[in-house]
Amino acid sequence: MDQIDRKIVSSLLVDGRTTFEKLGKEAGLTGVGVKKRVKKMVEQELMKVSALLNVEKLALSSA
């Protein structure tokens, strides 16, 4: 993981829904370049993408 990857990860921790294009502008890459880096980090299991559900709002029981 290099400095650019760290910058991408840092930005995603702040806003996980940001676009690859916006991440690219922040990191000095194209959106496609960021997408490739994120895909590589996921494949190497350095990063995991998941969703956090608001159980209260979804009215799901914790069976």
LOBAVO-390259 format. One record per residue (C-alpha): residue number from 0; residue in three letters; z, x, y. Coordinates in pm, whole numbers. Example, Ala and Ser with C-alpha at 12.3 -4.5 7.8 and 13.67 -1.06 7.14 Angstrom:
2
+-----+------+--------+--------+--------+
: seq : type :     zz :     xx :     yy :
+-----+------+--------+--------+--------+
:   0 :  ALA :    780 :   1230 :   -450 :
:   1 :  SER :    714 :   1367 :   -106 :
+-----+------+--------+--------+--------+
//
This chain:
63
+-----+------+--------+--------+--------+
: seq : type :     zz :     xx :     yy :
+-----+------+--------+--------+--------+
:   0 :  MET :      0 :      0 :      0 :
:   1 :  ASP :   -110 :    156 :    327 :
:   2 :  GLN :    -24 :     88 :    693 :
:   3 :  ILE :   -291 :   -186 :    724 :
:   4 :  ASP :   -163 :   -364 :    412 :
:   5 :  ARG :    189 :   -352 :    555 :
:   6 :  LYS :     64 :   -503 :    880 :
:   7 :  ILE :   -109 :   -784 :    687 :
:   8 :  VAL :    204 :   -854 :    480 :
:   9 :  SER :    423 :   -849 :    790 :
:  10 :  SER :    197 :  -1102 :    964 :
:  11 :  LEU :    190 :  -1326 :    657 :
:  12 :  LEU :    570 :  -1324 :    641 :
:  13 :  VAL :    575 :  -1462 :    995 :
:  14 :  ASP :    300 :  -1720 :    934 :
:  15 :  GLY :    179 :  -1756 :    577 :
:  16 :  ARG :    -86 :  -2007 :    681 :
:  17 :  THR :   -267 :  -1785 :    928 :
:  18 :  THR :   -637 :  -1720 :    871 :
:  19 :  PHE :   -791 :  -1403 :    734 :
:  20 :  GLU :   -990 :  -1386 :   1058 :
:  21 :  LYS :   -674 :  -1383 :   1271 :
:  22 :  LEU :   -509 :  -1130 :   1040 :
:  23 :  GLY :   -820 :   -916 :   1070 :
:  24 :  LYS :   -804 :   -915 :   1449 :
:  25 :  GLU :   -440 :   -806 :   1432 :
:  26 :  ALA :   -511 :   -535 :   1174 :
:  27 :  GLY :   -846 :   -413 :   1311 :
:  28 :  LEU :  -1050 :   -549 :   1020 :
:  29 :  THR :  -1289 :   -834 :    952 :
:  30 :  GLY :  -1164 :  -1151 :    788 :
:  31 :  VAL :  -1357 :  -1051 :    475 :
:  32 :  GLY :  -1184 :   -712 :    474 :
:  33 :  VAL :   -842 :   -878 :    493 :
:  34 :  LYS :   -934 :  -1124 :    218 :
:  35 :  LYS :  -1031 :   -834 :    -12 :
:  36 :  ARG :   -705 :   -653 :     61 :
:  37 :  VAL :   -494 :   -964 :      0 :
:  38 :  LYS :   -681 :  -1034 :   -324 :
:  39 :  LYS :   -620 :   -676 :   -438 :
:  40 :  MET :   -248 :   -695 :   -356 :
:  41 :  VAL :   -221 :  -1022 :   -552 :
:  42 :  GLU :   -409 :   -873 :   -850 :
:  43 :  GLN :   -181 :   -566 :   -845 :
:  44 :  GLU :    118 :   -803 :   -832 :
:  45 :  LEU :    235 :   -649 :   -504 :
:  46 :  MET :    216 :   -995 :   -350 :
:  47 :  LYS :    264 :  -1344 :   -487 :
:  48 :  VAL :    138 :  -1658 :   -317 :
:  49 :  SER :    347 :  -1972 :   -360 :
:  50 :  ALA :    439 :  -2295 :   -188 :
:  51 :  LEU :    786 :  -2403 :    -82 :
:  52 :  LEU :    835 :  -2776 :   -112 :
:  53 :  ASN :   1076 :  -2976 :     98 :
:  54 :  VAL :   1235 :  -3177 :   -183 :
:  55 :  GLU :   1423 :  -3405 :     55 :
:  56 :  LYS :   1106 :  -3510 :    235 :
:  57 :  LEU :    919 :  -3556 :    -91 :
:  58 :  ALA :   1206 :  -3765 :   -231 :
:  59 :  LEU :   1194 :  -3578 :   -559 :
:  60 :  SER :   1496 :  -3586 :   -784 :
:  61 :  SER :   1641 :  -3263 :   -918 :
:  62 :  ALA :   1652 :  -3381 :  -1276 :
+-----+------+--------+--------+--------+
//
